């Protein structure tokens, strides 16, 4: 794979992550500027709904639901998770006096980053394997020789496809922290 393609993908990854954080900061600033800071409290609910909606991709992938193409569901997953993360970041605001919400928000940012990086690495590895396969076929090698030469590369791609081994545990940690945060809010809410 050409370095320019890698640089381009890394740049797009960094831009997406930067835009997420920047959007949250700008929205939080505008809410405070317009004296609507209390709206941020409810953006956490909207963000949670969006993040929960992003799990439809996992349900589709595991054939729990049959609606939608996997590719379209992946795109929906990425959009909903990104937008939900932005809303939750605005909801988090700059409040250093509470640890649990910051742990949840920090873990959420790791989940977003691991999702971006995982997708990038897997795409890169698959593309590189395809290019090597085409190059070997152009040299006149038969299918069996190509498969033998690319054996270790294909194993590497299969290992890359297991990036979820990092992504999913962080998702579980994020969900656990978010649930604890929500329960603590409900327990200590001033209901009067």
N, C-alpha and C positions, 0 to 999 in steps of 0.2 A: 504494500500500500504506500502511495506517495506521501511524503511528509506534509505536503501542502494540504492533502485531504485530512490528515490527522490534525494538523493545526486548525483547519477550518472547523472540524467537528468539536475540538476542544474550545475554540473560540465561541461557537454557538452554545455550547454547554455553559461556559462562564457567563455569557450574555444573558441566558435564560435565568440562571441563578441570581445574577446581579439585578435583573429586572424584577424578579420576585421580591427581593429584599427592598429595592428602591421603591417599588409600588407600595409596599406596606408602610414604609417610612413616610412617603408623600401623603398617602391616605390618612395615616394617623395625624400627621401635621395639619392637614386640611380640616379634619374633624375637630382638632383642638382650636385651630384658628377661628372656625365658624361656631365655636362653643357647642359642638355636637359630640364631645368626647364620649358621652354616655352611649352613643350609637355603637361605638367600638365593642361594648359589652355584648351586643346582640350579633355582631359580626362573627363572634365565636360560634354561635349557633348555626349561622349560615355556612360558615367554613366547615363545621362538623358535618352538616348535611351534605355538602359538596364532596368532602372526603369519603363519607360513607357511600355516596353514589358512585365514587370511583371504583369501589369494590365489585361493581357489576362485571368488570373485565375478569376478575378472578373467578367469579361465578360462571361466566361464559367459558373461560378456559377449562374449568373443571366439569363442564357440561351440566352444571346445576340448572342453568338457564340455556335456552337454545336460540334466543333472539339475538340478531345482529352478527355481523362478521367479526371474527377475532381481530382483524386489523382495525376495523372501525371502533371496536370496543377498547382496543389498546389506546387509540387516539383519544377517545372519550375519557379513559382512565387518566391519561396524562393531563388533559385539560382540566378536568374536575379536581384532580389532586393539586395541580398548580394553583388554580383559583382558590380552592379551599385553604391551601397553605397561606396564600396571601391574606385571606380574610382572618385566619387564625393569628397570623403575625400582627395584623392591625389590632385584633382583640387583645393580644399579649401586651402591646404597648411597651412603654419603658417603665416598668414597675419592678424594682429590684427587691421589694420587701416580701415577695412571695416566691418560694422556691419551687413548689410543685408545678405551677403553670410554666415556669421557665424551663424546668426539666422536660416537660411535655413538648414545649415549643422547640427546644434544642434537639430533642429526639426526632421531632417531625422534620426538622431541617436536614438531619442525617438521612432520614427516609427519602426525602426529596432528592438529596444529592446521590444517594446510592441508586435510586431509580434512574436518574440521568446518566450516571457513570456506567451502570450495568447495561443500559440500553446502548450506550456509545461503544463500550468494549465488545459486546456481543456482535453488534453490527460490523465493527471494524474487523473482528476476527473472522466472521463469515465472509466478508468481502475479500479479505486477503486470501482465504482458502480458495474461493472461486477464481481469483486471478491466477494463483499458482496452478490450479487445475487446468485452466485455459492455456497457460504457457506450456505446460507439459503435453497437453493434447496437440498444440501447435508444433511441438517437436516430433510428433508422430508416434508417441508412446501409446500402447494399447491401454484399455481401461484397467486391467489388472495391475500393470506397472504403475499407472498413475495412483491407484489406490494404495499400493505398497509404499510408494514414495511419500504420499501424503498422510500415511497412517498416524504419525505422531502429531502432525498439524491438526488432523481431524479430532484426535483425542483432546488436544488443547482447546479447540472450539467447543467440544462437549463440556469440558471443564468450565469454560467461560459461561456457558449456558446455565451453569449452576451458581451464578452470582446471586441468585435469590437466597442462597444459604446465608448471605449477609443481610440482604434487603428484608426478608420476611421476619427474622428475629427482631430487627429494629422496628418493624411495623407492629409486632406484638408488644414490644416495650412501649411504643408510642400509644397504642390503644389502651394499655393498662394504665399508663400515667394520665391519659385523657379521661378515662373513666373515674380514676381516683379524684381528679380535679373536679369533674362534674358532680360526683357524689359529695365531695367536701363543700362545694358551693350550695348544694341542696340542703346539706345538714346545717350549715352555718348561716344560711340566708335569713335576713331579717324579714319575716313573713308579715309584718304589721303594715 
